[in-house]
């Protein structure tokens, strides 16, 4: 039969080598406290602004159709042109939704490209490094909609970048696929402070200290080949224990005391 695991033995091991556990955990906590302090000192508040755009491949046709409707002129050739444009719009509107979804899915990566950031910097007068981080997410409910979140260290710049994003992204799509198709659905929100997440560095340091201390205690126990208990004789030498002789440190009293 294999050896059974005695929990009391392990408890006794850690009790005898408690200083290894204490010192290791204290060192890890000290390092964790230093990292927590550095994180606190180097913390920079960040702000976010959101804007929602949509991909509309029929944007140019719709704008022309709208301008014709709003025109006060009643010339025959203009009415015919408006009617022809209306027929074109009706014939393509059925497949436009699938086209918009395809564009939104295929070119969403351009939204956070360096070219878009450069376009934003040119439109706003900011430096490219001030634009911050742009995170576009395609809507699951309406695939042609893209929710864009801008994150940077200033709430004013966050909103400014969000407002300039649709035009900058549209210019990049014009360059890549030669299509004017970006429209604003919801305007950019004001810059909002992103709450600071809870710092659990100390908790992580404590957990690491516990793991390292357990490893060190078990390693020290494995490297220690001394026989300390009567059970060790039977365990390691496989010999029956006949008896034990108590150690007398010279402090015994009575007639059995050692005579000096």
Secondary structure as UniProt FT lines:
FT   HELIX           7..16
FT   HELIX           18..41
FT   STRAND          47..55
FT   TURN            57..58
FT   HELIX           59..69
FT   HELIX           76..106
FT   HELIX           108..112
FT   HELIX           114..124
FT   HELIX           128..130
FT   STRAND          133..138
FT   TURN            143..144
FT   STRAND          145..152
FT   HELIX           155..177
FT   STRAND          182..186
FT   STRAND          192..193
FT   HELIX           201..223
FT   HELIX           230..237
FT   TURN            255..256
//
